[in-house]
């Protein structure tokens, strides 16, 4: 009788684990949005709840084209501009999130380089940026809809490490407000939010 194989599957890639957690975190908040909250303001200047979720849906839809297909920004053009939510924003998010998750988890995906607006970038760096974006905007969405604002510790630590080296450049991009001085004894989540111009 042949012995059963005891070979274990390889451990999950830590970056993909964080990415999946960040997608799930933001997705939980999307599914918590009530029908009467889509036009509510968010901590992101000039963005309603719908605008914020639409931005994240669009960001996820870019991933397969950039990572899986190796597309150039110019070739994609305005494909993902405008309203990506349609009549069922939560379902649109689920579809976009699944496509991004599958693209980054594809064979050899993290070994590639992607063509971003500021130049060719390692797929691992692109994935890291996407995680940080999801985490911070999960807090924005939580505040906007009155959901739990506490972010998972592992994702907060990951995002602090990811964002700190280029935090000074974020304000110049026009996408983030100037950093806010954190209060004395601030925890890591508060420090992260202040670094990105949020007022916890």
C-alpha positions as CSV (number, residue, x, y, z in Angstrom):
1,X,0.0,0.0,0.0
2,X,1.4,3.4,-1.0
3,X,1.9,5.8,1.8
4,X,-0.1,9.0,1.7
5,X,1.8,12.1,0.7
6,X,2.6,14.4,3.6
7,X,3.8,17.3,1.4
8,X,2.4,20.5,2.7
9,X,1.4,23.4,0.4
10,X,4.0,26.2,0.4
11,X,3.4,29.0,2.9
12,X,1.3,31.9,1.7
13,X,3.2,34.9,0.4
14,X,3.1,37.5,3.2
15,X,2.5,40.3,0.7
16,X,-0.5,38.5,-0.9
17,X,-1.8,37.8,2.6
18,X,-1.7,41.5,3.5
19,X,-3.3,42.4,0.2
20,X,-6.2,40.0,0.7
21,X,-6.7,41.3,4.2
22,X,-6.8,44.9,2.9
23,X,-9.3,44.0,0.2
24,X,-11.5,42.3,2.8
25,X,-11.2,45.2,5.2
26,X,-12.3,47.7,2.6
27,X,-15.0,45.4,1.2
28,X,-16.5,44.9,4.7
29,X,-16.9,48.7,4.9
30,X,-18.4,48.9,1.4
31,X,-21.0,46.3,2.3
32,X,-21.9,48.3,5.4
33,X,-22.8,51.5,3.5
34,X,-26.5,52.2,3.8
35,X,-28.6,53.3,0.9
36,X,-28.9,56.8,2.3
37,X,-25.1,57.2,2.8
38,X,-23.7,57.1,-0.7
39,X,-23.8,60.9,-1.0
40,X,-22.4,61.5,2.5
41,X,-19.1,63.4,2.8
42,X,-15.8,61.7,3.6
43,X,-12.4,62.9,5.1
44,X,-11.2,63.0,1.5
45,X,-11.8,66.6,0.3
46,X,-14.5,66.8,-2.4
47,X,-15.3,63.1,-2.3
48,X,-18.6,61.6,-1.3
49,X,-18.9,58.0,-0.1
50,X,-19.8,57.0,-3.7
51,X,-16.8,58.9,-5.1
52,X,-14.4,57.2,-2.7
53,X,-15.7,53.7,-3.4
54,X,-15.7,54.4,-7.1
55,X,-12.0,55.5,-6.9
56,X,-11.1,52.2,-5.2
57,X,-13.1,50.1,-7.6
58,X,-11.3,51.9,-10.5
59,X,-7.9,51.2,-8.9
60,X,-8.6,47.5,-8.6
61,X,-9.8,47.3,-12.2
62,X,-6.4,48.6,-13.4
63,X,-4.6,45.7,-11.7
64,X,-5.3,42.9,-14.2
65,X,-4.4,45.1,-17.2
66,X,-1.1,46.3,-15.6
67,X,0.0,43.1,-13.8
68,X,-1.4,40.2,-15.8
69,X,-1.4,41.8,-19.3
70,X,1.6,44.1,-19.0
71,X,-0.4,46.9,-20.6
72,X,0.8,50.4,-20.9
73,X,-1.1,53.3,-19.3
74,X,-1.6,54.9,-22.7
75,X,-3.3,51.8,-24.1
76,X,-5.8,51.6,-21.2
77,X,-6.6,55.3,-21.6
78,X,-9.9,56.4,-19.9
79,X,-11.3,52.8,-19.8
80,X,-11.7,53.0,-16.0
81,X,-12.7,56.7,-15.7
82,X,-16.2,57.8,-14.8
83,X,-18.8,55.8,-12.9
84,X,-17.6,52.2,-12.3
85,X,-20.3,51.4,-9.6
86,X,-23.5,51.3,-11.6
87,X,-26.7,50.4,-9.7
88,X,-25.1,48.0,-7.3
89,X,-21.9,49.5,-5.8
90,X,-21.2,46.6,-3.5
91,X,-21.4,44.0,-6.3
92,X,-19.1,46.2,-8.5
93,X,-16.6,46.3,-5.6
94,X,-16.7,42.6,-5.2
95,X,-16.0,42.0,-8.9
96,X,-13.2,44.5,-9.0
97,X,-11.6,43.2,-5.8
98,X,-11.7,39.6,-7.1
99,X,-10.0,40.6,-10.3
100,X,-7.2,42.5,-8.5
101,X,-6.7,39.6,-6.0
102,X,-6.5,37.0,-8.8
103,X,-4.1,39.2,-10.9
104,X,-1.6,39.7,-8.1
105,X,-1.8,36.0,-7.0
106,X,-1.2,34.7,-10.6
107,X,1.9,32.6,-11.4
108,X,4.9,34.9,-11.4
109,X,2.8,38.0,-11.1
110,X,4.9,39.5,-8.3
111,X,8.1,38.9,-10.2
112,X,7.0,41.3,-13.0
113,X,7.4,45.0,-13.5
114,X,4.4,47.2,-14.2
115,X,4.1,50.3,-16.3
116,X,2.8,53.1,-14.0
117,X,2.4,56.8,-14.7
118,X,5.7,57.6,-13.1
119,X,7.7,54.8,-14.7
120,X,8.2,51.0,-14.6
121,X,7.8,49.7,-11.1
122,X,8.2,46.3,-9.4
123,X,4.9,44.5,-9.0
124,X,5.7,44.0,-5.4
125,X,6.0,47.8,-4.9
126,X,2.8,48.3,-6.8
127,X,1.0,45.8,-4.6
128,X,2.4,47.4,-1.5
129,X,1.1,50.8,-2.6
130,X,-2.4,49.3,-3.3
131,X,-2.5,47.8,0.2
132,X,-1.6,51.1,1.8
133,X,-4.3,52.9,-0.3
134,X,-6.9,50.3,0.8
135,X,-6.1,50.6,4.5
136,X,-6.1,54.4,4.7
137,X,-9.3,54.6,2.6
138,X,-10.9,52.0,4.8
139,X,-10.5,54.4,7.7
140,X,-12.0,57.2,5.5
141,X,-15.0,55.1,4.6
142,X,-15.4,54.0,8.2
143,X,-15.5,57.5,9.5
144,X,-17.9,58.6,6.7
145,X,-20.5,55.9,7.5
146,X,-20.1,55.6,11.2
147,X,-18.5,52.2,11.1
148,X,-15.7,50.9,13.4
149,X,-12.6,53.0,12.7
150,X,-10.1,50.7,14.4
151,X,-7.9,49.1,11.7
152,X,-6.1,45.7,12.1
153,X,-2.7,46.1,13.8
154,X,-0.9,44.1,11.1
155,X,-2.2,46.3,8.4
156,X,-1.4,49.4,10.3
157,X,2.2,48.4,10.9
158,X,2.6,47.3,7.3
159,X,1.2,50.6,6.0
160,X,3.4,52.7,8.3
161,X,6.5,50.9,7.0
162,X,5.3,51.3,3.4
163,X,4.3,54.9,3.5
164,X,7.0,56.5,5.8
165,X,9.8,56.6,3.1
166,X,7.7,58.6,0.7
167,X,5.3,60.4,3.0
168,X,6.8,63.8,2.3
169,X,6.0,63.4,-1.4
170,X,2.4,62.6,-0.9
171,X,1.3,66.2,-0.1
172,X,3.0,67.3,-3.3
173,X,0.9,64.9,-5.3
174,X,-2.3,66.8,-4.4
175,X,-3.9,63.6,-3.3
176,X,-3.1,64.0,0.4
177,X,-3.4,66.9,2.9
178,X,-0.4,68.1,4.8
179,X,0.7,65.9,7.7
180,X,-0.9,66.6,11.1
181,X,1.1,66.7,14.3
182,X,0.1,63.6,16.3
183,X,-0.8,64.0,20.0
184,X,1.7,62.9,22.6
185,X,1.6,59.2,23.2
186,X,-0.3,58.5,20.0
187,X,-0.7,54.9,19.0
188,X,0.5,53.7,15.6
189,X,-2.8,54.0,13.9
190,X,-3.1,57.7,15.0
191,X,0.4,58.3,13.8
192,X,-0.3,56.8,10.4
193,X,-3.5,58.9,9.9
194,X,-1.7,62.1,11.0
195,X,1.1,61.3,8.6
196,X,-1.4,61.2,5.8
197,X,-3.1,64.4,6.8
198,X,-6.1,62.9,8.6
199,X,-7.5,64.2,11.9
200,X,-8.4,61.1,13.9
